[in-house]
Each structure stands twice: as structure tokens, then as C-alpha cells.
Amino acid sequence: MTDGPDDQSRQREELGDEAGAAKAAAATEDRGKKRRRRRQKSAEATQAPGFERPALTEQGWERATFLRRFPNDPELEKLIRAYELGRYAELREAAPRLIESSADPKVRRAAEELLRRIQPDPLIRFFLAMTLVLVLALVTYAYSRSP
């Protein structure tokens, strides 16, 4: 009995499906390996030895996660305390001095991070400016059209 065209095409489809399934399985395995590597790296980063602040402040408030990993420095502690209490004017004054005077690059980066976190978002500034322009345009239009 000879293989007809239908049998040959069916065999090719089966082989193609098997090859496609093998490729898909290999790709899935690669993705799994990448995810495991990524998890291992993040676990290593979180288990790195060093100073970490407690999760709660002295008043029992929950401390921001990014503040916990900042280096232990007395001047930086003052900035962190000002940030936690919402005294941003004090933070704006003291952070540039700490950035200039500190010899430790980690302390400088931490002070820069605190400053960055209290700056208004540029997109919000843009939307506020556009709102003011629209209000001004509407008021001008309303007064210019009144009888």
C-alpha cells in the first residue's frame, strides 16, 4: 500500500506539530530559567548584609520601604526624620548641605533620593500650567464676548 498525498501531508503536519511543541517547550524552559535567575538575584540583593532600619518608627508608624536601606549616618538620620514627619522645608535646606559635605557616596545618593521624592512630578506641573492657560483663555473669551 502506497502513501497517498493525504498520508504524506498528515505525516508532515504531525512532524511539524512535534517540532513546534518541542520549540515551545524549550522556550518555556528558557523563560523559567530566566525567572529563577531573576528571583535568585533579587533574593541575594535582599539578603545582602548591612544596616537596615526597623519597619516601624518610634511612634509606631510604618516606615517607607526605601528608607530602611539607607546608610546609617547621623546627618542622614535628621533628613529621614524630617521626611517622615513631613517637614519638607527643613529637608530642602539640609539635603544640599549634606550632599556637598558628605564623603560617603551612599549618603550623598540617599540625600539626593530624598530630595527627588519631594519634588513635584513634571507631568503634574505641565497639567497645572495647561489648566491655568485654559482658565485664562475661557475668562478672556467670556469677557470679550459679553455685551
Secondary structure, DSSP 8 states (H G I E B T S, - for coil): ----HHHHHHHHHHHHHHHHHHHHHHHHHHHHHHHHHHHHHHHHHHT--S----SB-TTS-B--HHHHTS---HHHHHHHHHHHHT-HHHHHHHHHHHHHH---HHHHHHHHHHHHHHS--HHHHHHHHHHHHHHHHHHHHHHHH--
